[in-house]
Each structure stands twice: as structure tokens, then as C-alpha cells.
Amino acid sequence: MNKNITRIAISGATGRMGQTLIKAIKKNKNTSLIAALVEKNHPSINQDIGEIIGIGKINTLTSDTLDIKKNDFDVLIDFTHPSGTLEYLKYCKKFKKNIIIGTTGFSKEEIKNIKLYSNDIALVMSSNFSIGINLLYELVHQTTKVLGKNSDIDIIEFHHRNKIDIPSGTALTIGEKISETMQWNLEEHSLYYKKGIKKTRETKKIGFSSIRSGEIIGKHSTIFSNSFEEIKITHTAFNREAFAQGAIEAAIWVNARKKGLFNMQDVLKKN
């Protein structure tokens, strides 16, 4: 196989994000799908993933295990759940394979554990792989520098009804960007709206609101409001391909790295 081709394994292959990733990989001239992973005892094991997701036979069979001898890959892209990601990390470390982590909802202890793996392999970890969202992070940073001291700041995020973590990982990342700029501790300066609050809006707080409804892919708005004006910075993902394209770019980029912990903004710096 061409050495310029990045060989990719996908976990959660039959899930919504997994299917989107596989379709995008097949369209990209610089990538090749090597393995399509599903959960243990999944009914689709040993079936052609292309036929399962409706793009026709592609000669890649689903499997519930990573087998380096059978399917040698360069990078694993993982958008599953924390427990699954941590298991895949063990495998990647053992066989010196790099990994893209789009999973969210990790505990602080799990994040510390993930960081340790970067001593042995290269990881790109991001709460959101959309190129647009990563541009939004920079816009939020610049706006916070100018208006942060004199504004109420709110983050409102919208996602589909099946998303588990609240607030979203992306909303928390936006909050972290604001906190870093303001030299705040995010936990101490966060405000979560709920029934029963009976006092006026606190200053020096980032308000978080979450909506879980229908099939909303993802929408994040950051609002800066003061007595004179309001600025709203919004990103809307129309489909999951926005995340898939970013993840694939990250996989190609990280394939050339030996070890280290990176994020999507590191990937975008190449341009």
C-alpha cells in the first residue's frame, strides 16, 4: 500500500458517527479503512461494513476485536464511550498505534490516565473536531479579552435527545477558553441554571444552558451581554460530516507523530 495513505481503524463502526467516518474515509484519497470495530456479540460481526451502511461492498468485515496481524492500521479513530476508549488506549499503547479521541464525558481521573498514554503514543483529543468550532474557540478568546470584564457570559448548547453528557464537552471547552483568558477557575466561575434559583445574576460567572431534543446534531452559542450591547458567536453543525472531516484530517496529521498529546487546534496550525 502507498506509504502516503493513512490506514485507519474505526470503533463504533455501525453507530451514527462511525458510519459517517467510514463514508468520509472512502471518499478521501489519502486514507484507507482497515478495520471496522463493533461491540462484543454485535449481530453484524463478520459482515461487510460497506453493505451494512449502504455504500456497497468494500471488503472490510466488522470485528469485535483489534487484530494487528489481520488488520494492521496506523491510526484508530474512536467516538464511542469512556470505558471503550480506555480499553482501546491499552491496545494502541501495546502496539504503538496512534489514536484520535472524539469521545467525551470522561472523569477528571480518566483524563489524567489518558494523558499518561501520550508518553508512549501520539493522541489527538478534542471535544469537537469540527474546523468551524475550533475557529469559534479563537473568536471567543478574542472577544473575552475585550468584553469579558464588563459582560455577562453565557454558553447555550443544543444536541440530540440521546446525548448523555451535560453540558457537552464542547460547551465545557468554550468555558475553559473563557476561563483561561479571564484567569478564572472554571468550576468556581460556572453557573448552571436550574429551578429554585432566587437571586439576581452573579457577576464573574459563565452561565451554562443545555437543550436535548430531537435529532439536533450540535449547536453552540456564546453570548456576551452588557448594558450597551450583545455579541453572540454561534456555530451550527448541519450534519456529522463536519466532525468526520476534521477527525480524518487529524488522523492524517497524527500519523507522522511519534508521541504526545495534541488537540484539533494543533492540527489546524499546519495551515
C-alpha positions as semicolon CSV with decimal commas, in nm:
position;residue;x (nm);y (nm);z (nm)
1;M;0,000;0,000;0,000
2;N;0,112;0,358;-0,071
3;K;0,309;0,492;0,227
4;N;0,129;0,824;0,190
5;I;-0,202;0,655;0,268
6;T;-0,309;0,665;0,634
7;R;-0,456;0,330;0,734
8;I;-0,747;0,386;0,972
9;A;-0,942;0,166;1,213
10;I;-1,286;0,284;1,324
11;S;-1,451;0,187;1,652
12;G;-1,829;0,201;1,687
13;A;-1,846;0,136;1,314
14;T;-2,223;0,088;1,293
15;G;-2,307;0,393;1,505
16;R;-2,408;0,724;1,350
17;M;-2,063;0,879;1,382
18;G;-1,888;0,557;1,281
19;Q;-2,090;0,533;0,962
20;T;-2,019;0,897;0,875
21;L;-1,646;0,845;0,933
22;I;-1,634;0,535;0,713
23;K;-1,811;0,710;0,425
24;A;-1,571;1,004;0,452
25;I;-1,265;0,775;0,464
26;K;-1,375;0,601;0,145
27;K;-1,403;0,937;-0,031
28;N;-1,061;1,060;0,084
29;K;-0,772;0,970;-0,148
30;N;-0,525;0,986;0,141
31;T;-0,695;0,736;0,371
32;S;-0,787;0,368;0,374
33;L;-1,030;0,184;0,602
34;I;-0,853;-0,113;0,758
35;A;-1,080;-0,221;1,044
36;A;-1,445;-0,166;1,142
37;L;-1,497;-0,241;1,510
38;V;-1,825;-0,318;1,682
39;E;-1,924;-0,424;2,034
40;K;-1,890;-0,780;2,161
41;N;-2,169;-1,009;2,034
42;H;-2,292;-0,744;1,790
43;P;-2,530;-0,904;1,534
44;S;-2,331;-0,766;1,240
45;I;-1,995;-0,929;1,322
46;N;-1,805;-1,064;1,017
47;Q;-2,024;-0,875;0,771
48;D;-1,906;-0,627;0,509
49;I;-1,935;-0,283;0,670
50;G;-1,997;-0,118;0,334
51;E;-2,309;-0,326;0,277
52;I;-2,426;-0,261;0,634
53;I;-2,409;0,118;0,598
54;G;-2,544;0,126;0,244
55;I;-2,241;0,211;0,029
56;G;-2,191;-0,132;-0,122
57;K;-1,929;-0,399;-0,068
58;I;-1,587;-0,260;0,033
59;N;-1,422;-0,583;0,155
60;T;-1,380;-0,468;0,516
61;L;-1,553;-0,700;0,761
62;T;-1,675;-0,592;1,102
63;S;-1,499;-0,735;1,405
64;D;-1,532;-0,711;1,783
65;T;-1,155;-0,729;1,838
66;L;-0,849;-0,546;1,709
67;D;-0,615;-0,795;1,546
68;I;-0,285;-0,637;1,446
69;K;-0,182;-0,945;1,246
70;K;-0,501;-0,944;1,044
71;N;-0,565;-0,571;1,012
72;D;-0,252;-0,363;1,065
73;F;-0,351;0,004;1,091
74;D;-0,180;0,338;1,159
75;V;-0,445;0,532;1,350
76;L;-0,759;0,440;1,541
77;I;-1,047;0,690;1,541
78;D;-1,265;0,647;1,847
79;F;-1,600;0,820;1,909
80;T;-1,754;0,566;2,147
81;H;-1,781;0,592;2,525
82;P;-1,521;0,642;2,802
83;S;-1,490;0,277;2,906
84;G;-1,442;0,166;2,546
85;T;-1,188;0,439;2,474
86;L;-0,977;0,341;2,774
87;E;-0,966;-0,020;2,654
88;Y;-0,863;0,086;2,303
89;L;-0,587;0,302;2,451
90;K;-0,433;-0,004;2,615
91;Y;-0,421;-0,179;2,279
92;C;-0,279;0,123;2,098
93;K;-0,005;0,161;2,358
94;K;0,086;-0,208;2,334
95;F;0,126;-0,198;1,956
96;K;0,245;0,165;1,923
97;K;-0,058;0,286;1,730
98;N;-0,177;0,646;1,740
99;I;-0,534;0,739;1,828
100;I;-0,793;1,010;1,766
101;I;-1,027;1,052;2,064
102;G;-1,362;1,220;2,000
103;T;-1,530;1,058;2,299
104;T;-1,649;1,296;2,570
105;G;-1,777;1,257;2,925
106;F;-1,451;1,146;3,088
107;S;-1,398;1,197;3,459
108;K;-1,100;1,401;3,580
109;E;-0,926;1,081;3,684
110;E;-0,983;0,926;3,341
111;I;-0,840;1,233;3,169
112;K;-0,527;1,209;3,386
113;N;-0,499;0,844;3,282
114;I;-0,534;0,932;2,913
115;K;-0,257;1,191;2,938
116;L;-0,016;0,923;3,062
117;Y;-0,055;0,734;2,733
118;S;0,090;1,031;2,546
119;N;0,431;0,937;2,686
120;D;0,425;0,634;2,455
121;I;0,197;0,716;2,161
122;A;0,051;1,022;1,988
123;L;-0,305;1,122;2,070
124;V;-0,530;1,392;1,930
125;M;-0,807;1,451;2,180
126;S;-1,082;1,706;2,124
127;S;-1,436;1,762;2,243
128;N;-1,522;1,872;1,890
129;F;-1,336;1,801;1,565
130;S;-1,531;2,050;1,356
131;I;-1,299;2,303;1,193
132;G;-1,565;2,570;1,246
133;I;-1,588;2,508;1,620
134;N;-1,211;2,537;1,654
135;L;-1,231;2,874;1,480
136;L;-1,507;2,968;1,725
137;Y;-1,270;2,896;2,015
138;E;-1,035;3,165;1,884
139;L;-1,320;3,413;1,829
140;V;-1,440;3,353;2,185
141;H;-1,087;3,406;2,317
142;Q;-1,051;3,739;2,135
143;T;-1,398;3,858;2,241
144;T;-1,333;3,763;2,604
145;K;-1,014;3,972;2,607
146;V;-1,213;4,280;2,506
147;L;-1,553;4,230;2,673
148;G;-1,502;3,965;2,941
149;K;-1,458;4,202;3,237
150;N;-1,773;4,402;3,161
151;S;-2,016;4,139;3,035
152;D;-2,237;3,857;3,149
153;I;-2,122;3,547;2,960
154;D;-2,349;3,258;2,868
155;I;-2,299;2,935;2,675
156;I;-2,608;2,766;2,532
157;E;-2,569;2,426;2,367
158;F;-2,819;2,214;2,173
159;H;-2,787;1,842;2,096
160;H;-2,996;1,538;2,005
161;R;-3,205;1,367;2,271
162;N;-2,967;1,069;2,303
163;K;-2,656;1,267;2,400
164;I;-2,569;1,166;2,754
165;D;-2,320;1,420;2,893
166;I;-2,448;1,761;3,008
167;P;-2,309;2,015;2,941
168;S;-2,147;1,898;2,621
169;G;-1,772;1,858;2,606
170;T;-1,762;2,140;2,352
171;A;-1,951;2,376;2,585
172;L;-1,704;2,296;2,862
173;T;-1,412;2,359;2,626
174;I;-1,557;2,700;2,540
175;G;-1,589;2,765;2,912
176;E;-1,226;2,665;2,962
177;K;-1,114;2,903;2,686
178;I;-1,300;3,188;2,854
179;S;-1,165;3,094;3,198
180;E;-0,806;3,079;3,072
181;T;-0,843;3,423;2,919
182;M;-1,000;3,567;3,236
183;Q;-0,760;3,375;3,464
184;W;-1,055;3,209;3,635
185;N;-1,109;2,862;3,774
186;L;-1,389;2,722;3,556
187;E;-1,557;2,527;3,835
188;E;-1,566;2,828;4,065
189;H;-1,693;3,059;3,793
190;S;-1,961;2,836;3,640
191;L;-2,334;2,896;3,679
192;Y;-2,579;2,618;3,593
193;Y;-2,935;2,740;3,554
194;K;-3,195;2,535;3,739
195;K;-3,530;2,568;3,912
196;G;-3,512;2,725;4,253
197;I;-3,254;2,998;4,194
198;K;-3,395;3,307;4,368
199;K;-3,131;3,574;4,334
200;T;-3,005;3,811;4,071
201;R;-2,743;3,709;3,820
202;E;-2,400;3,672;3,978
203;T;-2,105;3,855;3,825
204;K;-1,787;3,684;3,707
205;K;-1,980;3,372;3,615
206;I;-2,019;3,171;3,294
207;G;-2,380;3,058;3,259
208;F;-2,442;2,715;3,105
209;S;-2,771;2,605;2,947
210;S;-2,830;2,270;2,773
211;I;-3,103;2,154;2,536
212;R;-3,156;1,785;2,447
213;S;-3,417;1,744;2,178
214;G;-3,497;1,550;1,863
215;E;-3,212;1,496;1,617
216;I;-3,017;1,820;1,666
217;I;-2,660;1,746;1,556
218;G;-2,495;2,025;1,750
219;K;-2,530;2,398;1,805
220;H;-2,328;2,617;2,042
221;S;-2,382;2,985;2,115
222;T;-2,160;3,202;2,333
223;I;-2,321;3,530;2,439
224;F;-2,152;3,838;2,582
225;S;-2,408;4,087;2,719
226;N;-2,365;4,421;2,894
227;S;-2,569;4,738;2,942
228;F;-2,489;4,864;2,594
229;E;-2,476;4,571;2,355
230;E;-2,471;4,196;2,299
231;I;-2,242;3,982;2,092
232;K;-2,343;3,626;2,005
233;I;-2,099;3,381;1,848
234;T;-2,275;3,070;1,715
235;H;-2,167;2,754;1,541
236;T;-2,419;2,509;1,396
237;A;-2,326;2,166;1,262
238;F;-2,567;2,067;0,984
239;N;-2,450;1,705;0,980
240;R;-2,188;1,477;1,135
241;E;-1,963;1,509;0,832
242;A;-1,831;1,833;0,987
243;F;-1,682;1,626;1,269
244;A;-1,575;1,340;1,043
245;Q;-1,374;1,561;0,808
246;G;-1,188;1,715;1,100
247;A;-1,118;1,376;1,259
248;I;-0,978;1,239;0,933
249;E;-0,753;1,544;0,891
250;A;-0,635;1,484;1,247
251;A;-0,566;1,116;1,172
252;I;-0,353;1,203;0,869
253;W;-0,166;1,465;1,074
254;V;-0,103;1,247;1,380
255;N;0,022;0,957;1,168
256;A;0,353;1,142;1,136
257;R;0,391;1,188;1,513
258;K;0,570;0,952;1,750
259;K;0,413;1,056;2,081
260;G;0,246;1,344;2,260
261;L;-0,098;1,481;2,348
262;F;-0,247;1,717;2,091
263;N;-0,579;1,884;2,014
264;M;-0,753;1,993;1,697
265;Q;-0,602;2,340;1,714
266;D;-0,257;2,181;1,690
267;V;-0,373;2,007;1,373
268;L;-0,504;2,329;1,221
269;K;-0,173;2,510;1,282
270;K;-0,027;2,314;0,989
271;N;-0,205;2,562;0,764
